[in-house]
């Protein structure tokens, strides 16, 4: 039975797993990284692969990254949430250090293919996977094939413009969907609401450092589970933006289902 290592590079963490041919995850590892730090992310990839290889004989490594991955699945043209990885030959860098074959893939594409093969989208020939984390990523399956587009960077749905002259995005545009429906957007929404309604944000502020600026993503989730009105309102706002975007995608793509993943999805219903 052949084993591979899959690595997921996010805006604040690098997570990895040893995976068999049936899609079973046999071991996991994780390294937290500072936000917006591509150098730390690359080191974390090497650390995660090294830790997982100590107990398992693996044949190759796949690295999922939030960004515009080239058609050869070798590097990144650009990553909005990991600045410094512009035209980065990431595959060659990682391969030179781990001594194994390496493939680079857009993280949401990898998620979409995994859900189609082994997960919530199994049996669906047309599906859209939306990853809601630091940003918003997308992967599209059409007729059981992963859609890549002409240059390999298709399905960058987080950078659909939903508000003219809206919030500035890390991609350089204004008003991108991920500025309103992502984990970063959730934290921003919670902080703004807590500033305006401190008396209603008691649980949320206590979980932070007592100030709106101290609120982090996990605080919003925990506070919402305890019924904090401001945290719940922040989730409602993000959920509304998420739903509006999904409705637009449904009109264009007519998928059989949407699969929602990413760190924010761990908040549950």
Backbone as CSV, one residue per row, in Angstrom:
resi,resn,N_x,N_y,N_z,CA_x,CA_y,CA_z,C_x,C_y,C_z
1,UNK,0.851,-1.196,0.000,0.000,0.000,0.000,0.885,1.245,0.000
2,UNK,0.718,2.099,-0.995,1.534,3.302,-1.076,0.942,4.405,-0.201
3,UNK,1.825,5.193,0.383,1.426,6.296,1.246,2.002,7.596,0.704
4,UNK,1.257,8.648,0.883,1.732,9.976,0.511,1.501,10.919,1.683
5,UNK,2.132,12.079,1.609,1.894,13.137,2.588,1.186,14.280,1.885
6,UNK,0.076,14.698,2.444,-0.624,15.894,1.978,-0.404,17.010,2.972
7,UNK,-0.054,18.194,2.469,0.219,19.347,3.318,-0.714,20.488,2.922
8,UNK,-1.341,21.091,3.896,-2.243,22.222,3.674,-1.600,23.466,4.261
9,UNK,-1.308,24.446,3.414,-0.682,25.690,3.851,-1.751,26.774,3.936
10,UNK,-2.035,27.224,5.143,-3.006,28.287,5.340,-2.334,29.584,5.734
11,UNK,-3.146,30.583,6.040,-2.606,31.882,6.399,-1.966,31.916,7.771
12,UNK,-2.361,30.983,8.670,-1.826,30.993,10.032,-1.318,29.636,10.494
13,UNK,-1.386,28.619,9.623,-0.926,27.292,10.035,-0.531,26.480,8.819
14,UNK,0.298,25.454,9.066,0.602,24.443,8.066,0.265,23.099,8.696
15,UNK,-0.663,22.372,8.075,-1.102,21.082,8.594,-0.791,20.000,7.566
16,UNK,-0.487,18.810,8.049,-0.169,17.721,7.138,-0.723,16.404,7.615
17,UNK,-0.819,15.447,6.690,-1.297,14.125,7.038,-0.687,13.068,6.136
18,UNK,-0.489,11.880,6.688,-0.107,10.719,5.892,-1.393,10.062,5.403
19,UNK,-1.491,9.851,4.097,-2.742,9.392,3.491,-2.487,8.133,2.670
20,UNK,-3.412,7.160,2.788,-3.276,5.953,1.971,-4.126,6.075,0.706
21,UNK,-4.128,5.013,-0.107,-4.800,5.061,-1.404,-6.317,5.164,-1.287
22,UNK,-6.859,4.819,-0.136,-8.301,4.908,0.074,-8.720,6.242,0.672
23,UNK,-7.753,7.145,0.841,-8.071,8.447,1.400,-8.085,8.490,2.911
24,UNK,-7.644,7.442,3.562,-7.603,7.423,5.028,-6.380,8.185,5.523
25,UNK,-6.598,9.026,6.527,-5.498,9.776,7.133,-4.953,8.960,8.298
26,UNK,-3.688,8.583,8.199,-3.080,7.695,9.180,-2.324,8.431,10.273
27,UNK,-1.899,9.649,9.997,-1.169,10.446,10.987,-1.302,11.910,10.609
28,UNK,-1.189,12.782,11.618,-1.340,14.211,11.394,-0.224,14.977,12.091
29,UNK,0.064,16.159,11.558,1.014,17.075,12.192,0.599,18.496,11.841
30,UNK,0.978,19.425,12.702,0.580,20.824,12.477,1.617,21.755,13.078
31,UNK,1.869,22.859,12.369,2.756,23.917,12.865,2.053,25.245,12.646
32,UNK,1.896,26.024,13.705,1.339,27.364,13.561,2.414,28.311,13.053
33,UNK,1.998,29.269,12.225,2.943,30.232,11.663,2.406,31.640,11.861
34,UNK,3.281,32.643,11.873,2.807,34.029,11.959,2.007,34.380,10.706
35,UNK,0.989,35.222,10.828,0.227,35.622,9.642,1.114,36.319,8.610
36,UNK,0.789,36.096,7.345,1.429,36.797,6.226,2.930,36.565,6.173
37,UNK,3.365,35.356,6.512,4.799,35.070,6.573,5.115,33.853,5.692
38,UNK,5.480,34.105,4.441,5.725,33.013,3.507,6.997,32.234,3.848
39,UNK,8.019,32.919,4.382,9.249,32.217,4.761,8.981,31.209,5.868
40,UNK,8.186,31.616,6.867,7.833,30.698,7.950,6.987,29.541,7.428
41,UNK,6.140,29.815,6.444,5.308,28.760,5.873,6.161,27.693,5.192
42,UNK,7.177,28.124,4.455,8.030,27.149,3.779,8.793,26.289,4.787
43,UNK,9.296,26.902,5.839,9.987,26.126,6.871,9.036,25.155,7.554
44,UNK,7.794,25.598,7.759,6.812,24.729,8.404,6.477,23.531,7.530
45,UNK,6.444,23.711,6.222,6.211,22.575,5.324,7.281,21.511,5.539
46,UNK,8.538,21.936,5.587,9.640,20.993,5.770,9.527,20.298,7.125
47,UNK,9.156,21.057,8.152,9.016,20.489,9.493,7.917,19.437,9.538
48,UNK,6.774,19.757,8.953,5.636,18.827,8.961,5.974,17.552,8.198
49,UNK,6.581,17.686,7.030,6.949,16.497,6.249,7.960,15.646,7.017
50,UNK,8.941,16.293,7.634,9.937,15.552,8.398,9.343,14.798,9.565
51,UNK,8.413,15.426,10.265,7.778,14.760,11.411,6.964,13.553,10.966
52,UNK,6.230,13.681,9.889,5.382,12.584,9.433,6.197,11.432,8.839
53,UNK,7.340,11.732,8.246,8.168,10.680,7.643,8.868,9.810,8.679
54,UNK,8.973,10.303,9.883,9.693,9.524,10.895,9.015,8.198,11.194
55,UNK,7.709,8.140,11.062,6.961,6.924,11.415,6.370,6.206,10.210
56,UNK,6.478,6.812,9.000,5.842,6.203,7.839,6.748,6.315,6.614
57,UNK,6.714,5.272,5.799,7.445,5.259,4.537,6.539,5.836,3.456
58,UNK,6.869,7.010,2.953,5.996,7.677,1.989,6.703,7.816,0.649
59,UNK,5.885,7.949,-0.411,6.427,7.988,-1.769,6.484,9.388,-2.358
60,UNK,5.623,10.292,-1.894,5.562,11.610,-2.511,4.859,12.580,-1.561
61,UNK,4.889,13.855,-1.944,4.293,14.913,-1.131,3.437,15.803,-2.025
62,UNK,2.243,16.105,-1.572,1.385,17.090,-2.226,1.204,18.270,-1.300
63,UNK,1.370,19.474,-1.831,1.264,20.691,-1.028,0.132,21.554,-1.576
64,UNK,-0.886,21.777,-0.770,-1.985,22.657,-1.139,-1.753,24.039,-0.577
65,UNK,-1.804,25.060,-1.449,-1.496,26.431,-1.056,-2.607,27.353,-1.525
66,UNK,-2.964,28.309,-0.676,-3.933,29.328,-1.071,-3.242,30.337,-1.975
67,UNK,-3.495,30.245,-3.268,-2.866,31.156,-4.204,-3.067,30.712,-5.633
68,UNK,-2.502,31.476,-6.551,-2.620,31.191,-7.975,-1.498,30.231,-8.366
69,UNK,-1.816,28.946,-8.416,-0.833,27.916,-8.748,-0.754,27.766,-10.265
70,UNK,0.459,27.619,-10.802,0.626,27.555,-12.255,0.096,26.245,-12.820
71,UNK,-0.030,26.209,-14.141,-0.635,25.063,-14.813,0.181,23.794,-14.643
72,UNK,1.492,23.923,-14.408,2.354,22.756,-14.219,2.325,22.238,-12.784
73,UNK,1.599,22.913,-11.915,1.517,22.565,-10.486,2.916,22.494,-9.868
74,UNK,3.704,23.516,-10.195,5.078,23.582,-9.712,5.312,24.765,-8.793
75,UNK,4.568,25.834,-8.978,4.816,27.033,-8.179,3.621,27.950,-8.158
76,UNK,3.812,29.093,-7.528,2.746,30.067,-7.374,3.060,31.316,-8.177
77,UNK,2.028,31.812,-8.861,2.148,33.128,-9.465,1.977,34.213,-8.407
78,UNK,1.059,33.942,-7.437,0.711,34.984,-6.471,-0.113,34.361,-5.346
79,UNK,0.084,34.864,-4.129,-0.748,34.471,-2.993,-1.121,35.714,-2.206
80,UNK,-2.425,36.000,-2.120,-2.878,37.214,-1.455,-2.594,37.188,0.045
81,UNK,-2.615,35.985,0.643,-2.464,35.890,2.095,-1.078,35.430,2.531
82,UNK,-0.185,35.192,1.557,1.202,34.846,1.863,2.122,35.660,0.948
83,UNK,2.206,36.961,1.209,3.022,37.821,0.346,4.479,37.370,0.337
84,UNK,5.106,37.545,-0.822,6.480,37.093,-0.995,6.577,35.849,-1.837
85,UNK,5.435,35.185,-2.078,5.423,34.000,-2.920,4.954,34.362,-4.329
86,UNK,5.462,35.437,-4.885,5.127,35.818,-6.251,6.098,35.110,-7.201
87,UNK,5.533,34.330,-8.141,6.348,33.538,-9.071,7.371,32.701,-8.318
88,UNK,6.902,32.051,-7.276,7.749,31.254,-6.396,7.831,29.811,-6.888
89,UNK,9.033,29.259,-7.173,9.171,27.851,-7.579,9.116,26.933,-6.363
90,UNK,7.971,26.892,-5.707,7.859,26.210,-4.426,8.140,24.721,-4.537
91,UNK,7.690,24.092,-5.622,7.923,22.648,-5.771,9.412,22.324,-5.719
92,UNK,10.206,23.077,-6.452,11.643,22.803,-6.495,12.293,23.027,-5.140
93,UNK,11.855,24.078,-4.437,12.419,24.355,-3.108,12.145,23.208,-2.147
94,UNK,10.887,22.757,-2.114,10.509,21.695,-1.185,11.157,20.371,-1.593
95,UNK,11.144,20.059,-2.880,11.697,18.794,-3.361,13.182,18.687,-3.031
96,UNK,13.895,19.802,-3.148,15.325,19.783,-2.858,15.608,19.471,-1.393
97,UNK,14.689,19.832,-0.521,14.925,19.656,0.909,14.377,18.345,1.458
98,UNK,13.320,17.805,0.845,12.737,16.569,1.388,13.166,15.337,0.598
99,UNK,13.676,15.522,-0.622,14.152,14.381,-1.390,13.073,13.454,-1.880
100,UNK,11.869,13.972,-2.093,10.751,13.187,-2.603,10.080,13.939,-3.748
101,UNK,9.363,13.237,-4.630,8.569,13.937,-5.641,7.525,14.821,-4.960
102,UNK,7.322,16.028,-5.496,6.414,17.002,-4.893,5.504,17.582,-5.971
103,UNK,4.244,17.749,-5.625,3.286,18.446,-6.481,2.692,19.597,-5.672
104,UNK,2.585,20.766,-6.301,1.932,21.922,-5.684,0.542,22.049,-6.285
105,UNK,-0.439,22.302,-5.449,-1.814,22.444,-5.919,-2.492,23.568,-5.148
106,UNK,-3.391,24.255,-5.803,-4.240,25.202,-5.072,-4.993,24.449,-3.985
107,UNK,-5.044,25.014,-2.781,-5.613,24.279,-1.653,-7.084,23.947,-1.842
108,UNK,-7.838,24.862,-2.425,-9.265,24.595,-2.618,-9.488,23.579,-3.728
109,UNK,-8.629,23.567,-4.752,-8.695,22.506,-5.760,-8.463,21.145,-5.121
110,UNK,-7.451,21.087,-4.249,-7.160,19.833,-3.562,-8.342,19.404,-2.698
111,UNK,-8.952,20.363,-2.017,-10.115,20.054,-1.179,-11.279,19.551,-2.028
112,UNK,-11.512,20.199,-3.162,-12.617,19.794,-4.036,-12.410,18.371,-4.545
113,UNK,-11.174,18.058,-4.961,-10.905,16.716,-5.471,-11.028,15.676,-4.356
114,UNK,-10.549,16.023,-3.159,-10.675,15.104,-2.033,-12.123,14.835,-1.664
115,UNK,-12.942,15.895,-1.661,-14.363,15.702,-1.337,-15.069,14.911,-2.428
116,UNK,-14.674,15.128,-3.679,-15.271,14.383,-4.795,-14.913,12.901,-4.725
117,UNK,-13.662,12.599,-4.391,-13.204,11.212,-4.358,-13.618,10.475,-3.091
118,UNK,-13.497,11.165,-1.955,-13.605,10.439,-0.693,-14.584,11.035,0.318
119,UNK,-15.125,12.213,0.059,-15.841,12.924,1.111,-17.284,13.245,0.819
120,UNK,-17.686,14.456,1.202,-19.090,14.862,1.135,-19.618,14.962,-0.282
121,UNK,-18.715,15.086,-1.272,-19.152,15.178,-2.659,-19.050,13.880,-3.428
122,UNK,-18.822,12.775,-2.724,-18.682,11.481,-3.414,-19.973,11.150,-4.171
123,UNK,-19.814,10.783,-5.426,-20.978,10.451,-6.246,-21.532,11.620,-7.022
124,UNK,-21.099,12.851,-6.716,-21.550,14.038,-7.438,-20.618,14.310,-8.621
125,UNK,-21.181,14.455,-9.798,-20.361,14.745,-10.976,-20.111,16.241,-11.147
126,UNK,-20.941,17.066,-10.516,-20.803,18.519,-10.595,-20.895,19.081,-9.180
127,UNK,-19.795,19.598,-8.677,-19.827,20.174,-7.333,-18.882,21.362,-7.252
128,UNK,-19.158,22.213,-6.281,-18.304,23.360,-5.985,-17.902,23.265,-4.523
129,UNK,-16.604,23.288,-4.271,-16.084,23.306,-2.905,-15.648,24.731,-2.583
130,UNK,-16.122,25.247,-1.459,-15.772,26.596,-1.022,-15.053,26.478,0.308
131,UNK,-13.812,26.937,0.365,-13.034,26.881,1.596,-13.058,28.259,2.254
132,UNK,-13.578,28.292,3.460,-13.729,29.554,4.195,-12.721,29.544,5.338
133,UNK,-11.625,30.217,5.145,-10.572,30.305,6.150,-10.085,31.725,6.255
134,UNK,-8.762,31.919,6.234,-8.225,33.275,6.228,-8.816,34.057,5.069
135,UNK,-8.920,33.426,3.907,-9.617,33.989,2.757,-10.731,33.055,2.336
136,UNK,-11.164,33.166,1.079,-12.171,32.260,0.520,-11.588,31.662,-0.749
137,UNK,-11.517,30.326,-0.798,-11.017,29.632,-1.972,-12.112,28.806,-2.609
138,UNK,-11.861,28.368,-3.833,-12.866,27.575,-4.526,-12.250,26.495,-5.379
139,UNK,-12.949,25.389,-5.498,-12.589,24.309,-6.405,-13.853,23.819,-7.089
140,UNK,-13.760,23.555,-8.374,-14.946,23.206,-9.173,-14.723,21.867,-9.860
141,UNK,-15.673,20.961,-9.707,-15.679,19.676,-10.405,-16.792,19.705,-11.444
142,UNK,-16.443,19.474,-12.707,-17.416,19.438,-13.799,-17.252,18.115,-14.528
143,UNK,-18.349,17.358,-14.623,-18.303,16.025,-15.251,-17.182,15.176,-14.649
144,UNK,-17.064,15.246,-13.325,-16.090,14.461,-12.552,-14.639,14.814,-12.863
145,UNK,-14.400,15.983,-13.458,-13.050,16.468,-13.728,-12.832,17.789,-13.010
146,UNK,-11.623,17.986,-12.495,-11.291,19.237,-11.834,-11.108,20.332,-12.876
147,UNK,-11.827,21.421,-12.713,-11.738,22.551,-13.630,-10.553,23.435,-13.237
148,UNK,-9.640,23.666,-14.172,-8.450,24.468,-13.898,-8.432,25.792,-14.647
149,UNK,-9.156,25.892,-15.749,-9.081,27.085,-16.567,-7.890,27.036,-17.510
150,UNK,-7.783,28.056,-18.356,-6.744,28.064,-19.395,-5.338,28.104,-18.808
151,UNK,-5.124,28.861,-17.736,-3.783,29.055,-17.202,-3.574,28.396,-15.837
152,UNK,-4.508,27.539,-15.443,-4.347,26.787,-14.210,-4.869,27.471,-12.963
153,UNK,-5.426,28.673,-13.105,-5.824,29.427,-11.911,-7.328,29.676,-11.875
154,UNK,-8.099,28.770,-12.474,-9.540,28.911,-12.443,-10.094,28.737,-11.034
155,UNK,-11.346,29.141,-10.847,-12.090,28.962,-9.589,-11.570,29.822,-8.445
156,UNK,-10.915,30.939,-8.747,-10.519,31.864,-7.674,-11.720,32.711,-7.279
157,UNK,-12.712,32.026,-6.719,-14.001,32.671,-6.464,-13.935,33.695,-5.338
158,UNK,-12.949,33.568,-4.457,-12.824,34.542,-3.379,-12.531,35.935,-3.873
159,UNK,-12.094,36.030,-5.130,-11.753,37.332,-5.692,-12.777,37.810,-6.712
160,UNK,-13.991,37.232,-6.648,-15.115,37.858,-7.336,-15.394,39.190,-6.651
161,UNK,-15.620,40.209,-7.429,-15.921,41.514,-6.828,-17.407,41.586,-6.514
162,UNK,-17.727,41.734,-5.236,-19.129,41.760,-4.815,-19.580,43.143,-4.354
163,UNK,-18.633,44.051,-4.092,-18.955,45.417,-3.689,-18.065,46.364,-4.491
164,UNK,-18.668,47.195,-5.298,-17.887,48.161,-6.064,-17.180,49.122,-5.112
165,UNK,-15.861,49.281,-5.302,-15.069,50.178,-4.444,-15.212,49.809,-2.966
166,UNK,-15.296,48.499,-2.691,-15.443,48.029,-1.314,-14.105,47.921,-0.605
167,UNK,-14.037,47.029,0.372,-12.819,46.872,1.165,-11.657,46.414,0.278
168,UNK,-10.471,46.954,0.564,-9.308,46.568,-0.215,-8.900,45.137,0.143
169,UNK,-8.550,44.382,-0.898,-8.165,42.982,-0.736,-6.665,42.838,-0.935
170,UNK,-6.104,41.762,-0.398,-4.693,41.491,-0.565,-4.290,41.251,-2.005
171,UNK,-5.266,40.976,-2.880,-4.965,40.762,-4.289,-4.780,42.066,-5.035
172,UNK,-5.107,43.187,-4.399,-4.981,44.488,-5.040,-6.291,45.101,-5.473
173,UNK,-7.350,44.292,-5.544,-8.660,44.810,-5.907,-9.398,45.318,-4.665
174,UNK,-10.549,45.875,-4.913,-11.460,46.261,-3.837,-12.768,45.485,-3.966
175,UNK,-13.361,45.160,-2.814,-14.683,44.562,-2.817,-14.740,43.084,-3.123
176,UNK,-13.623,42.361,-2.973,-13.640,40.913,-3.238,-14.501,40.178,-2.217
177,UNK,-15.069,39.068,-2.656,-15.960,38.280,-1.797,-15.285,37.899,-0.495
178,UNK,-13.993,37.541,-0.527,-13.343,37.077,0.693,-13.186,38.183,1.737
179,UNK,-13.349,39.434,1.338,-13.305,40.516,2.315,-14.591,40.609,3.130
180,UNK,-15.590,39.815,2.769,-16.889,39.868,3.445,-17.356,38.499,3.950
181,UNK,-16.718,37.424,3.523,-17.232,36.088,3.862,-16.156,35.143,4.380
182,UNK,-15.024,35.662,4.858,-13.904,34.827,5.288,-13.710,34.878,6.800
183,UNK,-12.707,34.135,7.276,-12.353,34.209,8.685,-11.877,35.596,9.082
184,UNK,-11.063,36.222,8.234,-10.633,37.593,8.517,-11.813,38.538,8.583
185,UNK,-12.784,38.343,7.685,-13.969,39.191,7.689,-14.793,38.974,8.956
186,UNK,-14.860,37.731,9.420,-15.593,37.435,10.655,-14.988,38.181,11.837
187,UNK,-13.663,38.152,11.953,-12.990,38.847,13.053,-13.202,40.353,12.938
188,UNK,-13.069,40.894,11.741,-13.282,42.324,11.546,-14.704,42.725,11.946
189,UNK,-15.664,41.922,11.520,-17.067,42.201,11.834,-17.294,42.174,13.341
190,UNK,-16.728,41.167,14.018,-16.905,41.047,15.462,-16.260,42.221,16.193
191,UNK,-15.077,42.626,15.773,-14.406,43.747,16.427,-15.179,45.041,16.246
192,UNK,-15.666,45.284,15.025,-16.432,46.507,14.786,-17.711,46.535,15.602
193,UNK,-18.402,45.403,15.667,-19.650,45.350,16.430,-19.384,45.451,17.929
194,UNK,-18.298,44.838,18.397,-17.968,44.924,19.820,-17.604,46.349,20.215
195,UNK,-16.979,47.092,19.310,-16.653,48.494,19.577,-17.914,49.328,19.750
196,UNK,-18.925,49.026,18.943,-20.170,49.803,18.961,-21.126,49.344,20.060
197,UNK,-21.010,48.098,20.509,-21.973,47.545,21.474,-21.237,46.713,22.521
198,UNK,-20.399,47.356,23.305,-19.604,46.629,24.298,-20.477,45.901,25.314
199,UNK,-21.594,46.485,25.690,-22.443,45.878,26.715,-23.038,44.552,26.252
200,UNK,-23.158,44.364,24.941,-23.726,43.130,24.402,-22.640,42.113,24.042
201,UNK,-21.385,42.507,24.202,-20.279,41.641,23.794,-19.463,41.164,24.982
202,UNK,-20.122,40.960,26.122,-19.412,40.620,27.341,-18.582,39.352,27.231
203,UNK,-19.195,38.288,26.739,-18.473,37.014,26.616,-17.325,37.152,25.620
204,UNK,-17.600,37.780,24.518,-16.600,37.936,23.462,-15.392,38.722,23.957
205,UNK,-15.629,39.805,24.661,-14.521,40.623,25.155,-13.737,39.900,26.244
206,UNK,-14.417,39.155,27.077,-13.713,38.415,28.135,-12.788,37.350,27.558
207,UNK,-13.204,36.732,26.468,-12.373,35.711,25.850,-11.114,36.308,25.226
208,UNK,-11.203,37.562,24.791,-10.031,38.264,24.279,-9.272,38.881,25.436
209,UNK,-8.739,40.064,25.206,-8.007,40.739,26.286,-8.809,41.881,26.894
210,UNK,-10.116,41.868,26.638,-10.966,42.917,27.169,-11.200,44.056,26.208
211,UNK,-10.501,44.030,25.075,-10.660,45.077,24.066,-11.109,44.461,22.757
212,UNK,-11.784,45.233,21.900,-12.163,44.695,20.583,-10.955,44.239,19.774
213,UNK,-9.824,44.928,19.924,-8.628,44.573,19.157,-8.072,43.198,19.556
214,UNK,-8.401,42.737,20.753,-7.907,41.453,21.226,-8.725,40.262,20.773
215,UNK,-9.813,40.499,20.063,-10.683,39.414,19.612,-10.028,38.660,18.466
216,UNK,-10.018,37.332,18.557,-9.506,36.459,17.514,-10.628,35.532,17.030
217,UNK,-10.370,34.847,15.934,-11.380,33.984,15.344,-11.958,32.948,16.299
218,UNK,-11.119,32.169,17.008,-11.664,31.186,17.943,-12.520,31.817,19.045
219,UNK,-12.211,33.066,19.421,-13.024,33.742,20.435,-14.446,33.967,19.919
220,UNK,-14.563,34.319,18.630,-15.890,34.580,18.068,-16.710,33.301,18.070
221,UNK,-16.086,32.181,17.693,-16.798,30.906,17.679,-17.236,30.493,19.076
222,UNK,-16.320,30.581,20.037,-16.669,30.177,21.400,-17.742,31.079,21.987
223,UNK,-17.617,32.377,21.753,-18.616,33.308,22.284,-19.988,33.041,21.670
224,UNK,-20.019,32.734,20.377,-21.295,32.448,19.726,-21.941,31.204,20.327
225,UNK,-21.124,30.205,20.649,-21.669,28.987,21.263,-22.226,29.258,22.646
226,UNK,-21.744,30.328,23.293,-22.273,30.727,24.603,-23.394,31.748,24.492
227,UNK,-23.833,32.023,23.255,-24.970,32.915,23.059,-24.647,34.384,23.043
228,UNK,-23.364,34.752,22.912,-23.001,36.166,22.863,-23.655,36.820,21.646
229,UNK,-24.419,37.899,21.882,-25.219,38.513,20.819,-24.350,39.081,19.703
230,UNK,-23.228,39.691,20.063,-22.366,40.293,19.042,-21.694,39.217,18.194
231,UNK,-21.233,38.150,18.828,-20.612,37.058,18.077,-21.614,36.415,17.126
232,UNK,-22.834,36.209,17.598,-23.864,35.628,16.738,-24.189,36.546,15.570
233,UNK,-24.241,37.839,15.823,-24.520,38.792,14.750,-23.402,38.799,13.715
234,UNK,-22.161,38.649,14.179,-21.035,38.595,13.245,-21.139,37.370,12.354
235,UNK,-21.490,36.214,12.927,-21.659,35.007,12.125,-22.820,35.163,11.149
236,UNK,-23.881,35.812,11.582,-25.020,36.009,10.691,-24.626,36.874,9.497
237,UNK,-23.831,37.918,9.756,-23.397,38.782,8.659,-22.530,38.023,7.667
238,UNK,-21.571,37.241,8.180,-20.693,36.476,7.295,-21.487,35.411,6.549
239,UNK,-22.414,34.760,7.251,-23.229,33.739,6.608,-24.095,34.296,5.488
240,UNK,-24.588,35.514,5.679,-25.393,36.154,4.637,-24.560,36.411,3.387
241,UNK,-23.345,36.944,3.593,-22.459,37.173,2.447,-22.089,35.853,1.771
242,UNK,-21.849,34.827,2.555,-21.507,33.522,1.998,-22.664,32.991,1.156
243,UNK,-23.863,33.091,1.684,-25.036,32.610,0.967,-25.289,33.358,-0.328
244,UNK,-25.073,34.665,-0.311,-25.275,35.439,-1.536,-24.290,35.021,-2.623
245,UNK,-23.043,34.805,-2.222,-22.050,34.361,-3.198,-22.361,32.987,-3.754
246,UNK,-22.800,32.071,-2.888,-23.159,30.728,-3.347,-24.335,30.782,-4.320
247,UNK,-25.277,31.672,-4.063,-26.420,31.809,-4.971,-25.960,32.258,-6.358
248,UNK,-25.011,33.187,-6.405,-24.478,33.629,-7.700,-23.758,32.487,-8.414
249,UNK,-22.956,31.728,-7.666,-22.246,30.594,-8.268,-23.224,29.532,-8.765
250,UNK,-24.314,29.321,-8.029,-25.315,28.343,-8.455,-25.944,28.750,-9.778
251,UNK,-26.170,30.058,-9.936,-26.775,30.537,-11.172,-25.856,30.330,-12.371
252,UNK,-24.549,30.424,-12.148,-23.592,30.294,-13.250,-23.223,28.838,-13.522
253,UNK,-23.021,28.044,-12.460,-22.425,26.717,-12.607,-23.415,25.562,-12.490
254,UNK,-24.567,25.782,-11.840,-25.571,24.723,-11.687,-24.982,23.447,-11.098
255,UNK,-24.322,23.531,-9.936,-23.709,22.317,-9.371,-24.749,21.411,-8.710
256,UNK,-24.353,20.153,-8.527,-25.223,19.242,-7.789,-25.199,19.513,-6.305
257,UNK,-24.066,20.051,-5.801,-23.986,20.393,-4.386,-22.831,21.353,-4.157
258,UNK,-22.898,22.046,-3.046,-21.777,22.814,-2.527,-21.203,22.071,-1.332
259,UNK,-19.894,22.061,-1.226,-19.225,21.543,-0.038,-18.483,22.707,0.598
260,UNK,-18.768,22.975,1.868,-18.152,24.082,2.584,-17.071,23.530,3.500
261,UNK,-15.846,24.020,3.349,-14.734,23.590,4.185,-13.969,24.790,4.716
262,UNK,-12.753,24.536,5.172,-11.944,25.611,5.720,-12.127,25.766,7.213
263,UNK,-11.230,26.527,7.834,-11.227,26.664,9.284,-12.503,27.204,9.864
264,UNK,-13.145,28.162,9.188,-14.368,28.757,9.731,-15.498,27.744,9.774
265,UNK,-15.484,26.770,8.871,-16.551,25.768,8.860,-16.546,24.912,10.126
266,UNK,-15.392,24.881,10.833,-15.318,24.103,12.060,-16.196,24.685,13.163
267,UNK,-16.684,25.907,12.956,-17.616,26.485,13.932,-18.933,25.719,13.954
268,UNK,-19.213,24.930,12.926,-20.443,24.139,12.907,-21.643,24.956,12.492
269,UNK,-22.810,24.452,12.802,-24.057,25.109,12.355,-24.178,26.527,12.891
